[in-house]
Protein backbone atom coordinates (compact mmCIF):
# COMPACT_ATOMS: atom_id res chain seq x y z
CA UNK A 1 0.00 0.00 0.00
CA UNK A 2 1.38 3.41 -1.03
CA UNK A 3 0.03 6.51 0.69
CA UNK A 4 0.50 10.11 -0.42
CA UNK A 5 0.47 12.67 2.41
CA UNK A 6 -0.39 16.23 1.37
CA UNK A 7 -1.10 19.60 2.93
CA UNK A 8 -0.77 23.27 2.04
CA UNK A 9 2.58 24.39 0.55
CA UNK A 10 3.80 26.66 3.39
CA UNK A 11 3.01 24.22 6.20
CA UNK A 12 6.55 23.06 6.92
CA UNK A 13 7.90 26.59 6.95
CA UNK A 14 6.56 26.61 10.51
CA UNK A 15 6.67 24.18 13.43
CA UNK A 16 3.68 23.07 15.45
CA UNK A 17 1.19 20.36 16.26
CA UNK A 18 0.05 19.60 12.71
CA UNK A 19 3.62 19.13 11.52
CA UNK A 20 4.23 16.72 14.41
CA UNK A 21 0.97 14.89 13.68
CA UNK A 22 1.95 14.32 10.05
CA UNK A 23 5.47 13.11 10.83
CA UNK A 24 4.47 10.86 13.74
CA UNK A 25 1.55 9.32 11.83
CA UNK A 26 3.83 8.60 8.87
CA UNK A 27 6.49 7.01 11.10
CA UNK A 28 3.92 4.81 12.87
CA UNK A 29 2.40 3.68 9.56
CA UNK A 30 5.86 2.83 8.24
CA UNK A 31 6.36 0.60 11.29
CA UNK A 32 3.31 -1.32 10.03
CA UNK A 33 4.97 -1.75 6.65
CA UNK A 34 2.95 0.97 4.86
CA UNK A 35 4.85 3.09 2.32
CA UNK A 36 4.13 6.72 3.20
CA UNK A 37 5.49 9.77 1.43
CA UNK A 38 4.90 13.48 1.99
CA UNK A 39 4.74 14.28 -1.68
CA UNK A 40 5.48 17.34 -3.78
CA UNK A 41 2.34 17.80 -5.87
CA UNK A 42 4.29 19.90 -8.39
CA UNK A 43 6.74 17.10 -9.26
CA UNK A 44 4.91 13.89 -8.33
CA UNK A 45 1.69 12.33 -9.58
CA UNK A 46 -1.17 11.40 -7.29
CA UNK A 47 -1.96 8.40 -9.49
CA UNK A 48 1.24 6.68 -8.34
CA UNK A 49 -0.40 6.16 -4.93
CA UNK A 50 -3.21 3.99 -3.59
CA UNK A 51 -4.65 6.57 -1.15
CA UNK A 52 -4.31 10.34 -0.85
CA UNK A 53 -4.36 11.60 2.75
CA UNK A 54 -4.82 15.37 3.09
CA UNK A 55 -4.14 17.13 6.39
CA UNK A 56 -6.21 20.28 7.13
CA UNK A 57 -9.32 21.43 5.29
CA UNK A 58 -8.18 25.05 4.81
CA UNK A 59 -5.59 27.05 2.86
CA UNK A 60 -6.71 25.74 -0.52
CA UNK A 61 -6.50 22.05 0.34
CA UNK A 62 -9.97 21.52 -1.14
CA UNK A 63 -8.30 21.64 -4.58
CA UNK A 64 -6.04 18.72 -3.62
CA UNK A 65 -9.08 16.67 -2.64
CA UNK A 66 -11.00 17.65 -5.78
CA UNK A 67 -8.02 16.72 -7.96
CA UNK A 68 -7.59 13.31 -6.34
CA UNK A 69 -11.33 12.74 -6.73
CA UNK A 70 -11.10 13.57 -10.44
CA UNK A 71 -8.58 10.74 -10.83
CA UNK A 72 -10.85 8.33 -8.96
CA UNK A 73 -8.47 7.94 -6.04
CA UNK A 74 -9.70 7.25 -2.50
CA UNK A 75 -9.16 10.33 -0.33
CA UNK A 76 -8.85 10.54 3.46
CA UNK A 77 -8.89 13.96 5.13
CA UNK A 78 -7.81 14.94 8.64
CA UNK A 79 -9.66 18.29 8.60
CA UNK A 80 -8.77 19.88 11.98
CA UNK A 81 -12.07 21.74 12.28
CA UNK A 82 -12.07 24.29 15.12
CA UNK A 83 -14.67 23.98 17.91
CA UNK A 84 -16.41 27.29 17.09
CA UNK A 85 -17.99 25.57 14.08
CA UNK A 86 -21.45 24.53 15.27
CA UNK A 87 -24.93 24.19 13.78
CA UNK A 88 -25.72 27.90 14.07
CA UNK A 89 -22.45 29.11 12.59
CA UNK A 90 -22.83 26.61 9.76
CA UNK A 91 -26.31 27.97 9.01
CA UNK A 92 -25.00 31.55 9.00
CA UNK A 93 -22.08 30.57 6.76
CA UNK A 94 -24.42 28.90 4.24
CA UNK A 95 -26.61 32.00 4.22
CA UNK A 96 -23.57 34.19 3.51
CA UNK A 97 -22.44 31.77 0.81
CA UNK A 98 -25.78 32.11 -0.97
CA UNK A 99 -25.60 35.92 -0.70
CA UNK A 100 -22.06 36.09 -2.03
CA UNK A 101 -23.00 33.70 -4.82
CA UNK A 102 -25.95 35.77 -5.97
CA UNK A 103 -23.99 39.04 -5.80
CA UNK A 104 -21.06 37.64 -7.82
CA UNK A 105 -23.05 35.37 -10.18
CA UNK A 106 -21.47 32.43 -8.34
CA UNK A 107 -17.95 33.44 -9.38
CA UNK A 108 -16.67 33.76 -5.78
CA UNK A 109 -16.75 31.04 -3.14
CA UNK A 110 -16.38 31.65 0.59
CA UNK A 111 -13.97 29.72 2.81
CA UNK A 112 -16.98 27.82 4.15
CA UNK A 113 -17.72 26.53 0.64
CA UNK A 114 -14.09 25.52 0.16
CA UNK A 115 -14.01 23.61 3.46
CA UNK A 116 -17.32 21.95 2.60
CA UNK A 117 -15.94 20.84 -0.77
CA UNK A 118 -12.94 19.32 0.98
CA UNK A 119 -15.15 17.41 3.42
CA UNK A 120 -17.79 16.33 0.90
CA UNK A 121 -15.31 14.99 -1.68
CA UNK A 122 -13.31 12.94 0.84
CA UNK A 123 -14.09 9.24 1.17
CA UNK A 124 -13.43 9.36 4.92
CA UNK A 125 -12.80 12.04 7.53
CA UNK A 126 -10.63 11.55 10.62
CA UNK A 127 -11.66 13.80 13.51
CA UNK A 128 -9.35 14.16 16.50
CA UNK A 129 -12.23 13.94 18.97
CA UNK A 130 -16.00 13.78 19.33
CA UNK A 131 -16.32 17.58 19.53
CA UNK A 132 -14.60 17.96 16.17
CA UNK A 133 -16.72 15.13 14.77
CA UNK A 134 -19.91 16.94 15.80
CA UNK A 135 -18.61 20.21 14.32
CA UNK A 136 -18.07 18.47 10.98
CA UNK A 137 -21.51 16.88 11.04
CA UNK A 138 -23.51 19.87 12.29
CA UNK A 139 -21.77 22.86 10.72
CA UNK A 140 -20.97 21.29 7.34
CA UNK A 141 -23.87 18.80 7.05
CA UNK A 142 -21.61 15.79 6.52
CA UNK A 143 -23.12 12.29 7.04
CA UNK A 144 -22.14 10.92 10.45
CA UNK A 145 -21.01 7.56 9.04
CA UNK A 146 -18.31 9.32 7.04
CA UNK A 147 -16.54 10.67 10.15
CA UNK A 148 -14.57 8.58 12.62
CA UNK A 149 -12.54 9.65 15.64
CA UNK A 150 -8.79 9.02 15.60
CA UNK A 151 -7.03 11.05 18.34
CA UNK A 152 -3.37 11.98 18.26
CA UNK A 153 -0.71 9.96 20.04
CA UNK A 154 2.20 10.65 22.39
CA UNK A 155 5.77 9.36 21.95
CA UNK A 156 7.01 7.09 24.75
CA UNK A 157 9.83 9.50 25.70
CA UNK A 158 7.35 11.91 27.31
CA UNK A 159 6.15 9.20 29.71
CA UNK A 160 9.78 8.56 30.67
CA UNK A 161 10.85 12.22 30.99
CA UNK A 162 13.42 13.18 33.62
CA UNK A 163 13.20 16.73 35.02
CA UNK A 164 16.88 16.88 35.96
CA UNK A 165 18.09 17.01 32.34
CA UNK A 166 16.31 20.31 31.61
CA UNK A 167 17.08 21.95 34.95
CA UNK A 168 20.77 21.10 34.79
CA UNK A 169 21.14 22.28 31.20
CA UNK A 170 19.40 25.65 31.65
CA UNK A 171 20.23 26.12 35.35
CA UNK A 172 16.54 26.66 36.17
CA UNK A 173 15.01 25.36 39.38
CA UNK A 174 12.09 22.93 38.91
CA UNK A 175 8.53 23.94 39.73
CA UNK A 176 8.05 26.73 37.17
CA UNK A 177 4.98 27.46 35.02
CA UNK A 178 5.51 26.28 31.43
CA UNK A 179 4.05 26.87 28.00
CA UNK A 180 5.22 25.34 24.72
CA UNK A 181 3.75 27.04 21.66
CA UNK A 182 4.41 29.66 19.00
CA UNK A 183 4.69 33.02 20.72
CA UNK A 184 1.78 35.17 19.54
CA UNK A 185 -1.53 36.67 20.59
CA UNK A 186 -3.49 33.57 19.62
CA UNK A 187 -1.45 31.33 21.94
CA UNK A 188 -1.89 34.04 24.57
CA UNK A 189 1.32 33.86 26.59
CA UNK A 190 1.04 37.52 27.61
CA UNK A 191 -2.15 36.84 29.57
CA UNK A 192 -0.38 33.97 31.35
CA UNK A 193 2.48 36.32 32.27
CA UNK A 194 -0.03 38.77 33.76
CA UNK A 195 -1.86 36.00 35.61
CA UNK A 196 1.31 34.48 37.12
CA UNK A 197 3.04 37.68 38.26
CA UNK A 198 2.10 37.07 41.92
CA UNK A 199 2.59 33.30 42.08
CA UNK A 200 6.28 33.52 42.99
CA UNK A 201 6.98 31.16 40.08
CA UNK A 202 9.04 31.62 36.95
CA UNK A 203 7.11 31.45 33.69
CA UNK A 204 9.16 29.52 31.11
CA UNK A 205 8.17 30.01 27.47
CA UNK A 206 9.35 27.62 24.74
CA UNK A 207 8.47 28.05 21.09
CA UNK A 208 9.19 29.96 17.90
CA UNK A 209 8.57 33.69 17.51
CA UNK A 210 8.18 35.13 14.01
CA UNK A 211 9.46 38.61 13.15
CA UNK A 212 5.84 39.74 12.72
CA UNK A 213 5.28 38.97 16.41
CA UNK A 214 8.41 40.71 17.72
CA UNK A 215 6.40 43.39 19.57
CA UNK A 216 4.38 40.68 21.31
CA UNK A 217 7.56 38.86 22.34
CA UNK A 218 9.08 42.11 23.62
CA UNK A 219 6.00 42.81 25.76
CA UNK A 220 6.09 39.25 27.08
CA UNK A 221 9.76 39.24 28.05
CA UNK A 222 9.39 42.64 29.74
CA UNK A 223 7.83 40.77 32.67
CA UNK A 224 10.69 40.00 35.11
CA UNK A 225 9.50 36.47 35.89
CA UNK A 226 9.35 35.38 32.23
CA UNK A 227 12.17 33.25 30.77
CA UNK A 228 12.04 32.83 26.99
CA UNK A 229 14.14 29.92 25.70
CA UNK A 230 13.23 30.00 22.02
CA UNK A 231 12.76 26.77 20.08
CA UNK A 232 13.66 23.33 21.42
CA UNK A 233 13.45 20.68 18.70
CA UNK A 234 10.63 18.19 19.14
CA UNK A 235 12.96 15.17 19.30
CA UNK A 236 15.34 16.84 21.77
CA UNK A 237 15.19 15.15 25.21
CA UNK A 238 15.27 18.63 26.77
CA UNK A 239 11.70 19.24 25.61
CA UNK A 240 10.21 16.21 27.37
CA UNK A 241 12.35 17.06 30.40
CA UNK A 242 10.95 20.62 30.46
CA UNK A 243 7.43 19.25 30.86
CA UNK A 244 8.54 17.01 33.72
CA UNK A 245 10.35 19.89 35.47
CA UNK A 246 7.33 22.21 35.42
CA UNK A 247 4.76 22.40 38.20
CA UNK A 248 1.92 23.42 35.85
CA UNK A 249 1.61 23.64 32.06
CA UNK A 250 -0.58 26.48 30.75
CA UNK A 251 -2.09 26.87 27.26
CA UNK A 252 -5.01 29.37 27.24
CA UNK A 253 -5.10 29.78 23.44
CA UNK A 254 -7.92 31.46 21.55
CA UNK A 255 -8.86 27.96 20.36
CA UNK A 256 -7.32 24.53 19.85
CA UNK A 257 -8.33 21.23 18.27
CA UNK A 258 -6.31 18.58 20.14
CA UNK A 259 -3.08 20.25 21.30
CA UNK A 260 -0.23 17.77 21.54
CA UNK A 261 1.52 19.90 24.14
CA UNK A 262 -1.33 19.31 26.61
CA UNK A 263 -1.09 15.56 26.17
CA UNK A 264 2.71 15.59 26.34
CA UNK A 265 2.64 17.54 29.60
CA UNK A 266 0.27 15.04 31.18
CA UNK A 267 2.43 12.17 29.92
CA UNK A 268 5.40 13.79 31.68
CA UNK A 269 3.36 13.93 34.91
CA UNK A 270 2.49 17.65 34.93
CA UNK A 271 -1.10 19.00 35.27
CA UNK A 272 -2.54 21.44 32.74
CA UNK A 273 -4.51 24.69 32.68
CA UNK A 274 -5.87 25.09 29.15
CA UNK A 275 -8.38 26.99 27.04
CA UNK A 276 -11.97 25.82 27.23
CA UNK A 277 -12.19 26.33 23.43
CA UNK A 278 -10.96 22.94 22.21
CA UNK A 279 -12.05 19.59 20.78
CA UNK A 280 -10.50 17.23 23.33
CA UNK A 281 -12.27 14.53 25.30
CA UNK A 282 -11.27 15.26 28.89
CA UNK A 283 -13.25 12.42 30.46
CA UNK A 284 -10.14 10.52 31.56
CA UNK A 285 -8.25 13.71 32.44
CA UNK A 286 -10.50 15.17 35.13
CA UNK A 287 -8.42 16.19 38.09
CA UNK A 288 -5.35 16.73 35.91
CA UNK A 289 -6.74 19.43 33.58
CA UNK A 290 -8.50 22.72 34.36
CA UNK A 291 -10.30 24.62 31.57
CA UNK A 292 -10.39 28.43 31.50
CA UNK A 293 -11.64 31.29 29.34
CA UNK A 294 -8.61 32.44 27.31
CA UNK A 295 -8.67 36.11 28.30
CA UNK A 296 -9.69 35.66 31.93
CA UNK A 297 -6.41 36.17 33.79
CA UNK A 298 -8.15 35.67 37.16
CA UNK A 299 -9.42 32.26 36.06
CA UNK A 300 -5.95 31.36 34.77
CA UNK A 301 -4.41 32.44 38.09
CA UNK A 302 -7.03 30.44 40.00
CA UNK A 303 -6.43 27.34 37.90
CA UNK A 304 -2.66 27.49 38.32
CA UNK A 305 -2.89 28.29 42.05
CA UNK A 306 -5.27 25.39 42.56
CA UNK A 307 -2.73 22.94 41.19
CA UNK A 308 0.12 24.56 43.14
CA UNK A 309 -1.86 24.04 46.36
CA UNK A 310 -3.01 20.53 45.52
CA UNK A 311 -0.82 18.81 42.95
CA UNK A 312 -2.23 15.64 41.37
CA UNK A 313 0.14 12.68 41.52
CA UNK A 314 2.47 12.16 38.59
CA UNK A 315 0.90 8.73 38.04
CA UNK A 316 -2.59 10.22 37.77
CA UNK A 317 -1.46 12.63 35.05
CA UNK A 318 0.33 9.92 33.11
CA UNK A 319 -2.49 7.40 33.38
CA UNK A 320 -4.98 9.97 32.07
CA UNK A 321 -3.30 9.85 28.64
CA UNK A 322 -1.82 6.35 28.75
CA UNK A 323 -4.05 5.12 25.92
CA UNK A 324 -2.77 7.67 23.40
CA UNK A 325 -0.01 6.07 21.32
CA UNK A 326 1.03 6.68 17.71
CA UNK A 327 0.97 2.93 17.06
CA UNK A 328 -2.72 2.88 18.03
CA UNK A 329 -3.27 5.84 15.68
CA UNK A 330 -1.55 3.95 12.84
CA UNK A 331 -3.75 0.88 13.36
CA UNK A 332 -6.93 2.95 13.05
CA UNK A 333 -5.68 4.98 10.08
CA UNK A 334 -4.53 1.83 8.25
CA UNK A 335 -7.97 0.24 8.72
CA UNK A 336 -9.51 3.39 7.28
CA UNK A 337 -7.24 3.18 4.22
CA UNK A 338 -8.17 -0.46 3.64
CA UNK A 339 -11.87 0.32 3.86
CA UNK A 340 -11.59 3.27 1.47
CA UNK A 341 -9.66 1.21 -1.09
CA UNK A 342 -12.20 -1.63 -0.84
CA UNK A 343 -15.19 0.71 -1.19
CA UNK A 344 -13.56 2.52 -4.10
CA UNK A 345 -13.24 -0.72 -6.06
CA UNK A 346 -16.93 -1.55 -5.76
N, C-alpha and C positions, 0 to 999 in steps of 0.2 A: 504494500500500500504506500503510495506517494502522496504527501500532503503539502499543499502550497499555503504558507502563512502570508498574509498581506495586511497592511494597514496604510494610513496616510503617509505621504512621502517624508514629512518633516519629523515624524515621531521620534526617531532615534537621534535627533539632534538634542534631545532633552533626556533626562533620567527621571524615572518615577515608577509608580505601581504598574502601569500597563506594560511598560518595557520589561519589568521583572516577570509579569504574568506570561508574556509571550515567550521569553527565554526559558523560564522554568517549565512551562507546559511542553515546549519542544523537547527539552532535555528528558523529561519524564516519558514522553512518547517514544523517544529514541531508545530508552531502556527497555521498552516493550518490543523493539524491533521495527518500529514504524519509521519510514524515511520522511523526515520533516525538513523543509527548507523555507527560510524567509526570503521570498523571491523578489527580484527586481522586475516589475511589470513592464519596464521599458525594453529590457533585453531578453526576457524569458517568456515562454508561452504557457498560458494556463492549461492548455490542452495536453501538456506533458504530465499532468498530475491527475490523481483519482478524485481528490476532494480539494476544494478551495475553502480555507478557513480565514474569515475576515474579522479583525479585531477593531471594535468601535464602529458605531453607526453614524458618525459625524465626519466633518472635514472632507466631504466628497466621496466617502467610501461606498455610497450607494451605487456609484458608477462601476466600481469593481464587481459588486454583486450582480448588477445588471449585465455586465459583460460576460461573467462566468455563466449566468443563466442563458444568455444567447447561444453559448457553445454547448448547452445541455449538460453542464457539469453540476454535480451536487455541491451545494454551498452551505456552510455552517457559519453563523455569525455570533460572536460574543459582543453584544451591542453596548454594554456599559451605560444603560439608561439611568439618569439621575432620579432621585426619589421625588423631586417636585412634579414629575410627570404623573398626573392622576386623571381620573375620568373628566373632571371639570376643565382642567387645562387642555386636555385633548380635544374636548368639545369646542373650546375657544379657539384653539389652533386650527381646527377644521373650518370654523366659521371665517377666520382670517384668510385661510387658504382660498376659500371660495371667493371672498371679496377681492383679493389680489388677482386671482385668475380672471374674474370678470373685467377688472380695471385694465388688465394688460393683455386681454384676449388670450389668456392662458399661455403667455410667453415667459412668465416668471413663476418659479416655484419657490415656496418658502422652505426653510430648514425642516419644518415639520413634514412636509411632503417628501423631502429627500430621505429623512429618517424612515418614514413609512415605507418608501420604496425599498430601502435596504432590508427592512424587517419582512415585508411581504414576499420578496423574491427569494429569500433564504429558504432552504429546505428544513433547517432546524436552527433554533436560537438557544444559546446557553446563557442563562441568567446567573448572576453570582449569588442571588438569594431570593427568597419568596417575595420580598418587597419589590425588587427589580422585576420579577416575573409578573406581579400584578400591575406594575406601571406599564409594561409592554402590552399586556392584555387590555387594560382599561383605557389608557391614553391613546393607543395606536390601533385598537380593535383587531388584535391578532388572535387567532384561535388558540385556546389554552393548550391543546394537545401538541402544538408546535414548539412550546417553550418548556425546557427542563432546567432544573437548578443544578449547577456545578460550581461550588464555591472554590475559591483559591486555596492553595496549600501553603505550608510553611516548611522551609528546609530544616533538617535535623539539627544543624549547628546552633539554631536559636534556642532549642530546648536544652542544649548542653553548654550554654554561654557561661563564661567565668568573668565576674566583675573586675577582678584584679588586673586583667590585661589592659583594659581601658584606663583605669585609674592610674596605673603605673606609667603608662605611655604618656598621658596628658598631664600627670601630676594634679589630678582633680579628686577631691575626696568623694566617696560614694554618697548616695542619698539625695542627689540633685533632682530637679524637675527636668524632663527631657522632651524634646520634639524632634522628629526626623521627617523633613518635608522640604519642598522648594520654599524659599523665603519670599513670601508675597502676601498681599492683602487677603487673598482667598484662603490661604492656609492659616492666616490670622495669628501669627506669632506675637505681634505687638500687643494684642489684647491679653495674651498669656503673660507677657512681661509686666503689664499693668496689674494684672490679678495677683501675681506672685511677689510683688515688691515687698510685702510685709510678712512673708512666710519664713524669712531667714534662710532660704534655700537658694542656691545658684540655679539659674535657668540656662541649660545647655541646649544650643540650637545646632543641628546638623542638617545640611542640605545645600543645594545649589542656589545661588542668587544671580539672576540675570542683570545685565547693565540697566535694563529698563526699570528694575526694582531697586536701584542703588539708594534712592532716597528712603525707601521703606527700610532697607537694611541699616542705613545710618541712624534712623530714628529708633530702631530696635536695639542696636548696640550702644546707644546713648545711655540706656539703663545700666547702672553700675553692677547689677547682679547677673547680667546676661553675658554668656560666653559663646561666641560664634566660632565653630570649628570648621566651617566650610563643608566640602563633600568628603564622605568616607565611602569608598567603593562597596558595593553590595556584598561582594564575596570576601571582603576584608574582615578577619575575626574581630577587629576593633569595633565594628558596628554591632554585632551581636553582644559583645561585651558591654557596650554603652547602655543597651537596654537593661542588662542585668545589674549594672551599677546604679541605675536611677531608682529613686523612691516611687515616682509617679511619672507616667508618660501622658502627655497632653496634646490632643489634636482637635481643636474646636474650629474646624474648617467651615466655610460657607456651606459646603455639601460634599459628601463622599458616596461612593458606591460600596466597595468592600475594601477599605484601606489595609494594605498588607502590614503597614507599620503597627497598627493596633494589634493584629494577630501575632506579630513577631515579638512585641513587647510582652504580651501575655505568655507566650512560649518561653521567654526568658525569665518569667516569674514576677513581672512588674505590672501592677494595676494601671488602669487607663481611665482618663477623663477625656471624652470625645464629643464631637458634635452630635446633636440629636437628628440631624439631617443626613441620613445614611440608609443603606439597603441591607445592613447586616442582620442576621438572626442572633440575638443576644441571649436566647433562652438558656444556653449552657454557661453563659458568662456573667450571670447575675452575681453580684457580690464582688466581681473583679473589674467591672466597667460601670462608670457613671456617665450618663448623657447630660449635655448642657446646651442651652441656646448659644450660638456662636459668639454673639456680641455682648453677652451678659457676663461681665467680668466678676460680679459678685457670685454668680452661680459657679463660675470656673474656680474662683477662690474657695468656695464652700466644698466643691467636689474634691479638690486637691487636699484641702485641710482635713476633710473626712478620712481620706486614705492615710494621711500622715499620722492621724490620731489612732486609727484602727486599721493597720495594714493586713490585708488578706495574706494567708500563707502562700509561699512560692508554689507549693504543690497545687493549691487551688487554682491559681492563675494558669499554670501549665496544663492541668487537666481540662480546663475549660475549652482549650483549643487542640487537645490531643488528637482529635479525629481528622484534623486538617493536614493532609499530606499531599505532595505533588504526585506521588504514585497513585493515590486514590483518584485524583483529578484525571490522570492519564487513562485510567481504566474506564471512567465514565465517558470521556471524550472519544476514546477509541470505539466504544460501543455505539456512540452516536454516529461516527463515521461509517461504521459497518451498516447501520440501519439506513442511512442516507444513500449509500451506494446500492444496497438491495432494493430500496424503494424506487430509485432512479432507473433501475433496469426493467422494472415492471411496465 
